[in-house]
């Protein structure tokens, strides 16, 4: 769905951008210096707080027009490239009409936002034979699906670039045909530095998916060393148009997340499931419920923090992250003020997953100990965890996984 640019706003944007480009500098005889283009007047052409402004902020941030223009100018060539040509003013090389033409092209491209992207990362351990896939695809939610490497290779389609300003290369066909990829579809905009709300949204969905897979014991994190540290799997980003897919960029996750995401392996529940008659279908249906039936984002947000608690080497940070997942799943600000947050969370956790009074009593005791450790880290700045605290951390992760499973199971009762 294209941006609803009012006619007067479009005219203001084009005129302001034309002035800015005409006053800019050019290097190598062909490239406008993005940071020499003064965009204050262009940015202010869209009223702050207006519906259009709010819509743009959702995937481009507060400096939406500035972000888009500066990013697109980086790949724009307006003449023959010549490294021997010194920096010159645009106005000495080109006419005002040239500036207006470039401005119109940029604003036309801006009007075509949001653009569609697919983010793909291989799911370690998964193969195409463990669960049912129709034509190499298993849909988990409207925006998330699992796709075989064979299917991705067959979908490869080289066509024309998405727009006249694009500088994209054909899709790299080097997919692992024996692998399964998580494909996250997001509408928005990716600047050339990949720093935008759209990129953040894709990361959050990937981490939520992996968090659910770990909590449901489809993937496990206990023996990461088995796979070694080679062959890091990056996120491949494709820009999608009606006729073709183009390789936009490859992006590494933060090193801690990259290592974890690359080295996950089969979980015990999944190994047992794939040996049954329905393969892993039953467990994947649990993932589908978590992604589609939850009335709010609480479960997916908690799964993301749960995934965070497995990444990196900072035990204190990871302990706090798993406790945040508990607070998302079990917290209630008003009741927490009345009864005490740790007491509320402990009791809700115990009565959610404890089957007997003895189990509930033990869970309450363990949870309060865990919350005390969390408080010492946050308020007293504990520098490290003792051995017993590390053992408690692992126990808290197991309890959190059980709470997530309980919440996923409860979704089955929703008509």
LINBEL-V280527 format. One line per field, one symbol per residue. ss: DSSP state (~ for helix, > for strand, _ for the rest). burial: 1 if it has 16 or more other ideal C-beta (glycine too) atoms within 10 Angstrom, else 0. A space follows every 50 residues. Layout:
BEGIN
ss=???
burial=???
END
This chain:
BEGIN
ss=______~~~~~~~~~~~~~~~~__>>>___>>_~~~___~~~~_______ ~~~~~~~~~~___~~~~~~~~~~______________>>~~~~__~~~~~ ~~~~~~~~~~~___>>>>>>>>___________>__>>>____>>>>>~~ ~~~~~_____________>>_________>>>>>>>>>________~~~~ ~~~~~~~~~~~~~~~___>>___~~~~_______>>>>>>____>>>>>> >___~~~~~~~~~_>>_~~~~~~~______~~~~~~~~~~~~_____~~~ ~~~~~~~~______~~~~~~~~~~~~~~~~__~~~~~~~_~~~~~~~~~~ ~~~___~~~~~~~~~~~~~~~~~~~~~~~~______~~~~~~~~~~~~~~ ~~~~~~~~~~~____
burial=00001000110111011111110111011111010110100110110000 01001100111001111111111001010000000000011001000111 01101110110011101111111111010110100101111011111111 11001000000100110100100010001111111111111001011110 11111111111111111111100100000000101111111001111110 10100111111111111011101100001110110111111001000011 11111111111100110111111111111110000100001111111111 01110000010011011111101100100001001000100110011011 111110110010000
END
